[in-house]
Amino acid sequence: MSVSSDSLPLRHALLALAVTAVWGSNFVVIHVGLEHLPPLLFAALRFLFSLLPAVLLLPRPAVPWRNLAAYGMLVGAGQFGLLYIAMNGHITPGLASLVVQTQVFFTIGLAMVLSGERVRPFQIVALLITLGGLGIILVHTDSHTTPFGLALVLLAAAAWAGSNIVVRATPGVDMLAYVVWASLFAIPPLLATSLILEGWPAIRDGLAAADAATWGAVAWQALGNTMFGYASWGWLLSRYPVAAVAPMALLVPVFGMGASALALGEPLDDWKLAAAGLVMTGLALNLLWPRVSARLRARTV
């Protein structure tokens, strides 16, 4: 049952903070897994461990199979398949955590095309600010962050947006069960493309070279990032207004860039901070302006 409140109580704010910390630091965990595993195989293993054994314990959500299939393929082969390829030497973890948040604007664009939602002026301003940040990243591409990597992460963000549209067609669904059962449809395309593009020798060698840290990264993807993250976030959204929960997601790139700097020594150059500032300003404007505008109108009445 939803709780009517404009803000989260402390214990639930801390839960939301924990989720964003897990999601943000997860980009460093992905980097660890990619040290031995080919990216598409790594993504397939992520969803395999998300599926088993949870699928034996959770009832299938009451949604059509085609909905589960669309979500699984968009999140699996789309979002994470492309993201892992990009992070395999084409973009740094910190910047990946920032750029993938552009899914917000792809979601708005898809909603406009598919359901006729009208874009609002503040959303156009927010998008232009965010594009300025992406432009800074593009100008500063190098051997660590390439145009190819940036393009892949933007495509991953678009796939994430597509999965958001699919989820919107199933309001009230148990997100943990939904993600677990949708993993059935993420695994086959990831395994198939891994065999075709990466090849059996790379798969065999990657599995043979995988150490405890590698398998820990795989387990963290499934248990920490997917099960804890999605279940907790969905629970918060079921109890509080979106406006009270969604702004917490702005902390994901903060944790992502911070964790990458601390754990991997990724430099926080001035241009990265400027790009992050613009992207996050655009995201914040898009998330917070309706709430701020409503309060300003209420004060003038």
C-alpha positions as CSV (number, residue, x, y, z in Angstrom):
1,M,0.0,0.0,0.0
2,S,1.4,3.4,-0.9
3,V,2.2,5.9,1.9
4,S,1.3,9.5,1.2
5,S,4.4,11.5,2.0
6,D,6.6,13.9,0.1
7,S,9.8,12.7,1.8
8,L,11.3,9.4,3.0
9,P,11.7,8.6,6.7
10,L,15.3,8.2,7.7
11,R,15.5,4.4,7.6
12,H,13.9,4.3,4.1
13,A,16.1,7.1,2.9
14,L,19.1,5.1,4.1
15,L,17.7,2.1,2.2
16,A,17.5,4.2,-1.0
17,L,21.0,5.4,-0.4
18,A,22.2,1.9,0.0
19,V,20.6,0.9,-3.4
20,T,22.2,3.9,-5.2
21,A,25.6,3.0,-3.6
22,V,25.2,-0.6,-4.8
23,W,24.2,0.5,-8.3
24,G,26.9,3.1,-8.6
25,S,29.8,1.0,-7.2
26,N,28.6,-1.9,-9.4
27,F,30.5,-0.4,-12.4
28,V,33.7,-1.1,-10.6
29,V,32.5,-4.7,-10.0
30,I,31.8,-5.0,-13.7
31,H,35.3,-3.9,-14.4
32,V,36.6,-6.7,-12.1
33,G,34.5,-9.4,-13.9
34,L,35.7,-8.2,-17.3
35,E,39.3,-8.8,-16.4
36,H,38.8,-12.5,-17.1
37,L,35.4,-13.0,-18.7
38,P,34.3,-12.0,-22.2
39,P,31.6,-9.3,-21.9
40,L,28.7,-11.2,-23.4
41,L,29.5,-14.3,-21.5
42,F,29.7,-12.2,-18.3
43,A,26.3,-10.7,-19.0
44,A,24.8,-14.2,-19.6
45,L,26.2,-15.5,-16.3
46,R,24.8,-12.4,-14.5
47,F,21.2,-13.3,-15.7
48,L,21.8,-17.1,-15.2
49,F,22.6,-16.4,-11.5
50,S,19.6,-14.0,-11.3
51,L,17.4,-16.8,-12.6
52,L,18.6,-19.7,-10.6
53,P,17.6,-20.8,-8.0
54,A,15.1,-17.8,-7.5
55,V,12.9,-18.9,-10.4
56,L,12.1,-22.1,-8.4
57,L,11.0,-20.0,-5.4
58,L,9.1,-17.1,-6.9
59,P,5.8,-17.5,-8.7
60,R,5.7,-16.2,-12.3
61,P,4.2,-12.7,-12.2
62,A,0.8,-12.3,-13.8
63,V,1.9,-10.6,-17.0
64,P,2.0,-11.9,-20.6
65,W,5.0,-14.0,-21.7
66,R,5.6,-11.5,-24.5
67,N,6.0,-8.7,-21.9
68,L,8.6,-10.8,-20.0
69,A,10.4,-11.6,-23.3
70,A,10.6,-8.0,-24.4
71,Y,11.9,-6.9,-21.0
72,G,14.4,-9.7,-20.8
73,M,15.8,-9.1,-24.3
74,L,16.0,-5.3,-23.9
75,V,17.7,-5.5,-20.5
76,G,19.9,-8.5,-21.3
77,A,21.2,-8.3,-24.9
78,G,20.4,-4.6,-25.0
79,Q,21.3,-2.7,-21.9
80,F,23.8,-5.0,-20.2
81,G,25.2,-6.7,-23.3
82,L,26.1,-3.4,-24.9
83,L,27.2,-1.8,-21.6
84,Y,29.6,-4.7,-20.9
85,I,31.1,-4.6,-24.4
86,A,31.6,-0.8,-24.0
87,M,33.3,-1.2,-20.6
88,N,35.6,-3.8,-22.0
89,G,38.3,-1.2,-22.8
90,H,36.1,1.4,-24.6
91,I,34.9,3.6,-21.7
92,T,35.9,4.0,-18.1
93,P,33.6,2.8,-15.3
94,G,33.0,6.2,-13.9
95,L,32.0,7.8,-17.2
96,A,29.8,4.7,-18.0
97,S,27.9,5.2,-14.8
98,L,27.2,8.8,-15.8
99,V,26.4,8.4,-19.5
100,V,24.0,5.5,-19.0
101,Q,21.7,7.8,-16.9
102,T,20.7,9.4,-20.2
103,Q,18.1,6.6,-20.3
104,V,15.8,9.2,-18.7
105,F,15.6,11.2,-21.9
106,F,15.4,8.2,-24.1
107,T,12.4,7.1,-21.9
108,I,10.7,10.5,-22.5
109,G,11.3,10.3,-26.2
110,L,9.9,6.8,-26.5
111,A,6.9,7.7,-24.4
112,M,6.3,10.6,-26.8
113,V,6.5,8.4,-29.9
114,L,4.5,5.4,-28.5
115,S,1.8,7.0,-26.3
116,G,1.7,10.6,-27.6
117,E,3.0,12.2,-24.4
118,R,3.8,15.9,-25.0
119,V,7.3,17.1,-24.3
120,R,7.4,20.0,-21.8
121,P,9.7,23.0,-22.1
122,F,11.7,22.2,-19.0
123,Q,12.5,18.7,-20.5
124,I,13.9,20.4,-23.6
125,V,16.1,22.6,-21.5
126,A,17.2,19.6,-19.4
127,L,18.1,17.6,-22.5
128,L,20.1,20.5,-23.9
129,I,22.1,20.8,-20.7
130,T,22.8,17.0,-20.7
131,L,23.8,17.1,-24.3
132,G,26.4,19.7,-23.4
133,G,27.9,17.3,-20.9
134,L,28.0,14.5,-23.4
135,G,29.6,16.9,-25.9
136,I,32.4,17.5,-23.4
137,I,33.0,13.8,-23.1
138,L,33.0,13.4,-26.9
139,V,35.6,16.1,-27.3
140,H,37.9,14.4,-24.7
141,T,37.7,10.9,-26.0
142,D,41.0,9.0,-25.9
143,S,42.4,5.5,-25.6
144,H,40.4,5.0,-22.4
145,T,37.1,6.5,-23.5
146,T,36.4,6.2,-27.2
147,P,33.6,7.4,-29.4
148,F,32.7,3.8,-30.0
149,G,32.4,3.2,-26.2
150,L,30.3,6.4,-25.8
151,A,28.0,5.3,-28.6
152,L,27.6,1.8,-27.1
153,V,26.6,3.2,-23.7
154,L,24.1,5.5,-25.3
155,L,22.6,2.5,-27.1
156,A,22.5,0.7,-23.8
157,A,20.7,3.6,-22.2
158,A,18.2,3.5,-25.1
159,A,17.6,-0.2,-24.5
160,W,17.1,0.5,-20.8
161,A,14.5,3.2,-21.8
162,G,12.7,0.6,-23.9
163,S,12.6,-1.8,-20.9
164,N,11.1,1.1,-18.8
165,I,8.3,1.5,-21.4
166,V,7.6,-2.3,-21.2
167,V,7.5,-2.2,-17.4
168,R,5.0,0.8,-17.5
169,A,2.5,-1.6,-19.2
170,T,2.5,-3.8,-16.0
171,P,1.8,-1.4,-13.0
172,G,1.9,-3.0,-9.6
173,V,4.0,-6.0,-10.7
174,D,6.4,-7.7,-8.2
175,M,9.6,-6.4,-9.6
176,L,11.8,-9.0,-8.0
177,A,9.8,-11.9,-9.5
178,Y,9.5,-9.9,-12.8
179,V,13.2,-9.5,-13.2
180,V,13.9,-13.1,-12.2
181,W,11.4,-14.6,-14.7
182,A,12.4,-12.1,-17.5
183,S,16.0,-13.5,-17.1
184,L,14.8,-16.6,-19.0
185,F,14.7,-14.4,-22.1
186,A,18.0,-12.5,-21.5
187,I,20.2,-15.6,-21.3
188,P,19.6,-17.3,-24.8
189,P,20.5,-14.2,-26.9
190,L,23.5,-13.4,-24.7
191,L,24.8,-16.9,-24.9
192,A,24.2,-17.1,-28.7
193,T,25.9,-13.8,-29.4
194,S,28.8,-14.8,-27.1
195,L,29.3,-18.0,-29.1
196,I,29.1,-16.1,-32.4
197,L,31.1,-13.0,-31.6
198,E,33.4,-14.1,-28.8
199,G,33.8,-17.7,-29.8
200,W,34.2,-20.9,-27.8
201,P,37.9,-20.6,-27.2
202,A,37.4,-17.2,-25.5
203,I,34.6,-18.6,-23.5
204,R,36.6,-21.6,-22.4
205,D,39.7,-19.6,-21.6
206,G,37.6,-17.0,-19.7
207,L,35.9,-19.6,-17.5
208,A,39.3,-21.3,-16.9
209,A,40.9,-18.1,-15.8
210,A,38.0,-16.9,-13.6
211,D,39.1,-16.6,-10.0
212,A,37.3,-16.0,-6.8
213,A,37.0,-12.2,-7.5
214,T,35.5,-13.0,-10.9
215,W,32.8,-15.2,-9.5
216,G,32.3,-12.7,-6.7
217,A,31.6,-10.1,-9.4
218,V,29.1,-12.4,-11.1
219,A,27.3,-13.1,-7.8
220,W,27.3,-9.5,-6.9
221,Q,25.6,-8.6,-10.2
222,A,22.9,-11.1,-9.5
223,L,22.4,-10.8,-5.8
224,G,23.4,-7.3,-4.9
225,N,22.7,-5.3,-8.0
226,T,19.6,-7.2,-9.3
227,M,17.9,-8.8,-6.4
228,F,18.6,-6.4,-3.6
229,G,18.6,-3.3,-5.8
230,Y,15.5,-3.9,-7.9
231,A,13.5,-5.4,-5.0
232,S,14.3,-2.6,-2.6
233,W,13.8,0.2,-5.2
234,G,10.5,-1.4,-6.3
235,W,9.4,-1.7,-2.7
236,L,10.1,2.0,-2.1
237,L,8.2,3.0,-5.2
238,S,5.2,1.0,-4.1
239,R,5.1,2.9,-0.8
240,Y,6.1,6.4,-1.6
241,P,5.4,8.9,-4.5
242,V,7.9,8.7,-7.4
243,A,8.9,12.3,-6.7
244,A,10.1,11.2,-3.2
245,V,12.2,8.3,-4.5
246,A,13.4,9.0,-8.0
247,P,15.7,11.9,-7.2
248,M,17.8,9.6,-5.1
249,A,18.9,8.0,-8.4
250,L,21.0,11.1,-9.1
251,L,23.5,9.7,-6.6
252,V,24.3,6.7,-8.8
253,P,26.9,8.5,-11.0
254,V,28.3,10.1,-7.8
255,F,29.0,6.7,-6.3
256,G,30.0,5.4,-9.8
257,M,32.7,8.0,-10.4
258,G,33.8,8.1,-6.8
259,A,34.2,4.3,-6.6
260,S,36.1,4.2,-9.9
261,A,38.4,6.9,-8.6
262,L,39.1,5.2,-5.3
263,A,39.2,1.6,-6.4
264,L,40.7,1.9,-9.9
265,G,42.5,5.2,-9.7
266,E,40.4,6.7,-12.5
267,P,41.4,10.4,-12.6
268,L,38.7,13.0,-12.0
269,D,39.9,15.5,-14.5
270,D,38.3,19.0,-14.6
271,W,36.6,18.1,-17.9
272,K,35.0,15.0,-16.3
273,L,33.7,17.0,-13.4
274,A,32.3,19.6,-15.8
275,A,30.7,16.9,-17.9
276,A,29.3,15.3,-14.8
277,G,28.0,18.6,-13.5
278,L,26.1,19.3,-16.8
279,V,24.7,15.8,-17.1
280,M,23.5,15.7,-13.5
281,T,22.1,19.2,-13.7
282,G,20.0,18.1,-16.7
283,L,18.9,15.0,-14.9
284,A,18.1,16.9,-11.7
285,L,16.1,19.5,-13.7
286,N,14.1,16.8,-15.4
287,L,13.3,15.0,-12.1
288,L,12.8,17.9,-9.7
289,W,11.4,20.8,-11.7
290,P,7.7,19.5,-11.7
291,R,7.9,19.3,-7.9
292,V,9.6,22.7,-7.5
293,S,7.2,24.3,-9.9
294,A,4.1,22.9,-8.1
295,R,5.4,24.3,-4.8
296,L,6.0,27.7,-6.3
297,R,2.5,27.8,-7.7
298,A,1.1,26.7,-4.3
299,R,2.9,29.6,-2.6
300,T,1.4,32.2,-5.0
301,V,-2.1,31.0,-4.6
